């Protein structure tokens, strides 16, 4: 039987559509997720994003105004890691005094200083720092997953913030603190900090171009290690490649992208962030390493010895035990890439505390 050209085209189109529908109906679930569905991301509600205040800082090594920040002109290279001096610097650049004598030893250890004040009242504004004597090129969010390590936080910020200011970048520090007594969940904290930082940057009018996830116990030994993201749409930066604890052996002991790692927003969303399903110590770094390779992103690492870090010695947190399911979870990592991460994040920001040097998010991560 012969068909007129118009009816023949209609018949072919109908058959093609029917076959496509049958393919989708009976295709494996993984194929459907991979080919025909987009990830949707949970957004943090507006009410938990405070107002923004921009704080200008001056690098004393730059005597006059430059049109564009000369980011490499005022760096020293290898720098001494002095933890006592770093903690003293924390108090100095916070423009606050160390803890008063009538505090108990435990309170003194946990003391971070007064909250930021404006006209005698507690500030509700998130501080973003930028150089006032030149035009910056990079805007960076530092995200620190955290619980009960106040002394380490004071040392890290006292050591790191002068480096950021010598590098003449625009930056803001977000400490993401897990509240309660549940087992530590680093992935949920980092995902929450990322979403909060994204919205903060957008509200400021200059979105952050780089999100650096920083362990609280790692101190960079070179200020020439750039705290920013490399150029390129498919690049992730792993900064902490050599740790003194492991005799500076690069990527020692099975390290993948742990310690300090930097993503652009696009890259972080492409891998769906860190997994939310790792409770306790270990595994989330190996998981996101698999996600990075699966999404065909390249990992850029600094040349030796720029990636050297000093680790602050500490005892293991009793609420951050070794995760006995690590090996199994990492083996199954790619099965969960589309269902475990930013798009199923279910945390609650209970409060936002603004300190002179950083913003502290108090986060309820839920239960295992």
C-alpha positions as CSV (number, residue, x, y, z in Angstrom):
1,X,0.0,0.0,0.0
2,X,1.4,3.4,-0.9
3,X,1.1,6.5,1.3
4,X,1.1,10.2,0.3
5,X,4.4,11.9,1.3
6,X,2.7,13.9,4.1
7,X,1.0,10.9,5.7
8,X,4.2,8.9,5.3
9,X,6.2,11.5,7.3
10,X,3.5,11.5,10.0
11,X,3.6,7.7,10.2
12,X,7.4,7.6,10.5
13,X,7.3,10.3,13.2
14,X,4.7,8.4,15.2
15,X,6.6,5.1,15.0
16,X,9.8,6.9,16.1
17,X,8.1,8.5,19.1
18,X,6.5,5.1,20.0
19,X,9.9,3.3,19.9
20,X,11.5,6.1,22.0
21,X,8.8,5.7,24.6
22,X,9.3,1.9,24.7
23,X,13.1,2.4,25.1
24,X,12.6,4.8,28.0
25,X,10.0,2.5,29.6
26,X,12.3,-0.6,29.5
27,X,15.7,1.0,29.7
28,X,17.8,0.3,32.8
29,X,17.2,2.9,35.6
30,X,20.8,4.1,35.4
31,X,20.4,4.9,31.7
32,X,17.3,6.9,32.4
33,X,19.0,9.0,35.1
34,X,22.1,9.5,32.9
35,X,20.3,10.5,29.7
36,X,16.9,12.0,30.4
37,X,16.8,13.6,33.8
38,X,18.6,16.6,35.2
39,X,19.7,17.0,38.8
40,X,17.7,19.4,40.9
41,X,19.4,21.2,43.8
42,X,18.0,22.2,47.1
43,X,18.2,25.9,47.8
44,X,18.8,27.5,51.2
45,X,16.0,29.7,52.1
46,X,16.6,33.5,51.9
47,X,15.9,34.0,55.6
48,X,19.2,32.3,56.7
49,X,21.3,34.5,54.4
50,X,22.3,37.7,56.4
51,X,23.1,41.0,55.0
52,X,26.6,41.6,53.6
53,X,29.2,44.1,54.7
54,X,32.4,44.6,52.7
55,X,35.5,45.2,54.8
56,X,38.5,46.8,53.0
57,X,42.0,45.7,54.0
58,X,45.3,47.3,53.2
59,X,48.5,45.3,52.5
60,X,51.3,47.4,54.0
61,X,53.7,46.1,51.3
62,X,51.7,48.0,48.7
63,X,52.5,51.7,49.3
64,X,50.2,53.3,46.7
65,X,47.1,52.5,44.7
66,X,47.5,50.1,41.8
67,X,44.9,49.8,39.1
68,X,45.1,45.9,39.2
69,X,46.3,43.9,42.1
70,X,49.8,42.5,41.6
71,X,49.0,39.2,43.3
72,X,52.5,37.8,43.1
73,X,54.5,40.8,44.0
74,X,54.4,40.7,47.8
75,X,54.8,37.0,48.6
76,X,57.7,35.5,50.5
77,X,57.6,31.9,49.4
78,X,58.4,29.5,52.3
79,X,57.1,30.8,55.6
80,X,57.6,29.7,59.1
81,X,54.8,27.8,60.7
82,X,54.7,29.1,64.3
83,X,51.5,28.1,66.0
84,X,51.9,30.3,69.1
85,X,52.5,33.3,66.9
86,X,49.6,32.4,64.6
87,X,47.2,32.3,67.6
88,X,48.5,35.7,68.8
89,X,47.9,37.0,65.3
90,X,44.3,35.8,65.5
91,X,43.7,38.0,68.5
92,X,45.6,41.0,66.9
93,X,43.8,41.0,63.5
94,X,40.4,40.3,65.2
95,X,41.0,43.6,67.1
96,X,40.0,41.8,70.3
97,X,41.7,40.8,73.4
98,X,42.5,37.2,74.5
99,X,40.2,35.5,77.0
100,X,39.9,37.2,80.4
101,X,41.3,35.4,83.5
102,X,38.0,34.6,85.1
103,X,37.1,32.0,82.4
104,X,37.7,28.4,83.2
105,X,40.4,26.5,81.3
106,X,37.8,24.8,79.2
107,X,36.1,28.1,78.4
108,X,39.5,29.7,77.5
109,X,40.3,26.8,75.1
110,X,37.0,27.3,73.3
111,X,37.0,31.1,73.3
112,X,36.9,32.7,69.8
113,X,36.4,36.3,70.9
114,X,33.3,38.5,70.9
115,X,30.9,38.5,68.0
116,X,31.3,41.4,65.5
117,X,29.6,44.5,66.8
118,X,28.0,47.5,65.0
119,X,27.0,50.5,67.1
120,X,27.1,48.5,70.3
121,X,24.9,45.6,69.0
122,X,25.7,42.2,67.7
123,X,26.2,42.3,63.9
124,X,24.0,40.3,61.7
125,X,26.1,40.9,58.6
126,X,28.5,38.5,56.9
127,X,31.9,40.1,56.3
128,X,33.6,39.9,52.9
129,X,37.1,41.2,52.8
130,X,38.7,42.9,49.8
131,X,41.8,45.0,49.1
132,X,41.2,48.8,49.1
133,X,44.3,49.8,47.1
134,X,43.9,47.8,43.9
135,X,41.3,46.0,41.8
136,X,41.1,42.3,42.8
137,X,40.9,39.5,40.3
138,X,39.7,36.6,42.4
139,X,36.8,36.2,44.8
140,X,37.2,33.2,47.1
141,X,35.0,31.5,49.7
142,X,36.9,29.4,52.3
143,X,34.7,26.7,53.8
144,X,35.9,24.9,57.0
145,X,33.9,21.9,58.3
146,X,34.2,22.1,62.1
147,X,33.3,20.8,65.6
148,X,34.9,21.5,68.9
149,X,38.4,22.5,67.6
150,X,38.5,26.1,68.6
151,X,42.2,26.2,69.3
152,X,43.0,24.8,65.9
153,X,40.6,27.3,64.3
154,X,42.4,30.2,66.0
155,X,45.8,28.9,64.8
156,X,44.5,28.3,61.2
157,X,43.0,31.7,60.8
158,X,45.9,33.5,62.4
159,X,48.2,31.7,59.9
160,X,46.0,31.7,56.8
161,X,44.4,35.2,56.7
162,X,47.7,37.1,56.4
163,X,48.5,34.8,53.4
164,X,45.1,35.6,51.8
165,X,45.7,39.3,52.3
166,X,49.2,39.2,50.9
167,X,47.7,37.4,47.8
168,X,45.4,40.4,47.4
169,X,42.2,38.4,46.8
170,X,38.6,39.1,47.8
171,X,37.6,36.4,50.3
172,X,35.2,35.4,53.1
173,X,35.6,32.6,55.6
174,X,32.7,30.3,56.4
175,X,33.1,28.0,59.4
176,X,30.4,25.3,59.3
177,X,29.9,23.9,62.8
178,X,28.0,20.7,63.5
179,X,25.9,21.0,66.6
180,X,24.6,18.2,68.8
181,X,26.2,14.8,69.7
182,X,25.6,12.9,66.5
183,X,28.5,11.3,64.6
184,X,30.4,13.8,62.5
185,X,29.3,14.2,58.9
186,X,31.9,16.2,57.0
187,X,30.1,16.0,53.6
188,X,26.9,17.5,54.8
189,X,28.7,20.4,56.4
190,X,30.7,21.2,53.3
191,X,27.6,21.0,51.1
192,X,25.7,23.3,53.5
193,X,28.6,25.8,53.6
194,X,28.8,25.8,49.8
195,X,25.1,26.6,49.3
196,X,25.3,29.3,51.9
197,X,28.5,30.8,50.4
198,X,26.9,30.8,46.9
199,X,23.9,32.7,48.0
200,X,26.1,35.1,50.1
201,X,28.2,35.9,47.0
202,X,25.2,36.4,44.8
203,X,23.6,38.8,47.3
204,X,26.9,40.8,47.6
205,X,26.7,41.4,43.8
206,X,30.0,39.7,43.1
207,X,29.6,35.9,43.2
208,X,32.5,33.9,44.5
209,X,34.5,32.4,41.6
210,X,36.2,29.7,43.8
211,X,35.2,27.6,46.8
212,X,38.0,26.1,48.8
213,X,37.3,23.4,51.3
214,X,39.9,23.5,54.1
215,X,40.6,21.1,56.9
216,X,41.0,23.0,60.2
217,X,44.2,21.3,61.1
218,X,46.3,22.0,58.0
219,X,48.6,25.0,57.7
220,X,50.2,25.9,54.3
221,X,53.9,26.3,54.4
222,X,54.2,28.5,51.2
223,X,52.3,31.7,50.7
224,X,53.1,31.3,47.0
225,X,50.5,28.5,46.9
226,X,47.7,30.4,45.3
227,X,44.3,30.2,47.2
228,X,42.2,30.4,44.1
229,X,40.9,28.2,41.3
230,X,42.8,27.4,38.1
231,X,41.4,28.7,34.9
232,X,39.3,26.2,32.9
233,X,35.8,24.8,33.0
234,X,36.8,21.2,33.8
235,X,39.5,21.7,36.4
236,X,39.6,21.0,40.2
237,X,42.6,22.1,42.3
238,X,44.0,19.8,45.0
239,X,46.3,22.0,47.1
240,X,47.5,19.9,50.1
241,X,49.5,17.3,48.4
242,X,52.3,16.8,51.0
243,X,51.9,16.7,54.7
244,X,54.6,16.8,57.3
245,X,53.0,14.0,59.3
246,X,53.8,11.7,56.3
247,X,57.3,13.1,55.7
248,X,56.0,15.2,52.8
249,X,55.6,12.1,50.6
250,X,53.3,13.4,47.8
251,X,49.9,11.8,47.9
252,X,51.0,9.5,50.7
253,X,49.0,6.6,52.1
254,X,46.3,6.5,49.5
255,X,45.5,10.3,49.6
256,X,43.2,11.4,46.7
257,X,41.9,14.9,47.1
258,X,41.8,15.2,50.9
259,X,42.8,18.1,53.1
260,X,42.4,21.3,51.0
261,X,40.6,21.2,47.6
262,X,39.1,24.0,45.4
263,X,36.1,23.9,43.0
264,X,34.4,26.4,40.9
265,X,30.6,26.5,41.3
266,X,30.0,24.8,38.0
267,X,32.5,22.0,38.8
268,X,31.1,21.4,42.3
269,X,27.5,21.1,41.0
270,X,28.6,18.9,38.2
271,X,29.8,16.3,40.7
272,X,26.8,16.9,42.9
273,X,29.0,18.0,45.8
274,X,30.3,15.7,48.5
275,X,28.2,12.7,49.5
276,X,26.0,13.1,52.5
277,X,26.0,9.4,53.5
278,X,29.5,9.2,55.2
279,X,29.1,9.3,59.0
280,X,32.4,9.3,60.9
281,X,36.0,9.6,59.7
282,X,37.1,8.7,56.2
283,X,35.7,8.0,52.7
284,X,34.1,11.2,51.5
285,X,37.4,12.4,49.9
286,X,37.8,9.1,48.0
287,X,34.1,9.2,46.9
288,X,34.3,12.7,45.5
289,X,37.6,11.8,43.8
290,X,35.6,9.1,41.9
291,X,33.0,11.7,41.0
292,X,35.6,14.0,39.7
293,X,37.0,11.4,37.3
294,X,33.5,10.1,36.3
295,X,32.6,13.7,35.3
296,X,35.8,13.9,33.3
297,X,37.2,16.8,35.4
298,X,41.0,17.2,35.6
299,X,42.8,17.5,39.0
300,X,45.5,20.2,39.1
301,X,48.1,19.9,41.8
302,X,50.9,22.4,42.7
303,X,54.5,21.6,41.9
304,X,56.6,20.5,44.8
305,X,57.2,21.9,47.4
306,X,54.4,24.4,47.1
307,X,51.8,21.9,48.2
308,X,53.4,21.3,51.6
309,X,51.3,21.6,54.8
310,X,51.9,21.3,58.5
311,X,49.3,19.3,60.4
312,X,48.3,20.4,63.9
313,X,48.7,17.4,66.2
314,X,45.4,16.3,67.9
315,X,43.6,13.4,69.3
316,X,40.7,11.7,67.4
317,X,37.3,13.2,68.2
318,X,35.2,10.5,70.0
319,X,32.2,11.6,67.9
320,X,34.2,11.2,64.7
321,X,35.1,7.4,64.8
322,X,36.5,5.4,61.9
323,X,33.6,4.7,59.5
324,X,33.5,0.8,59.2
325,X,31.5,1.1,56.0
326,X,34.1,3.2,54.1
327,X,35.3,0.5,51.7
328,X,31.8,-0.6,50.8
329,X,30.5,2.9,50.3
330,X,33.5,3.9,48.1
331,X,33.0,0.9,45.9
332,X,29.4,1.9,45.3
333,X,30.2,5.6,45.0
334,X,29.2,6.0,41.3
335,X,25.8,4.4,41.9
336,X,25.0,7.3,44.2
337,X,26.4,10.2,42.3
338,X,23.0,11.4,41.1
339,X,21.1,10.7,44.3
340,X,23.5,11.6,47.1
341,X,24.9,15.1,47.4
342,X,23.7,18.6,46.9
343,X,20.4,17.5,45.4
344,X,19.3,15.5,48.5
345,X,20.9,17.7,51.2
346,X,18.6,17.9,54.2
347,X,20.4,20.0,56.9
348,X,19.2,22.9,59.0
349,X,21.1,26.1,59.7
350,X,20.0,26.8,63.3
351,X,21.9,30.1,63.7
352,X,24.5,32.3,62.0
353,X,27.2,33.9,64.2
354,X,29.3,36.7,62.8
355,X,32.8,37.1,64.2
356,X,35.3,39.8,63.1
357,X,37.2,37.3,60.8
358,X,34.6,34.7,59.8
359,X,31.0,33.6,59.7
360,X,30.0,30.6,61.9
361,X,27.1,28.5,60.7
362,X,25.5,26.3,63.4
363,X,24.2,23.3,61.5
364,X,21.9,20.4,62.4
365,X,23.0,17.7,60.1
366,X,20.4,15.2,61.1
367,X,20.9,11.6,62.2
368,X,22.6,8.5,60.6
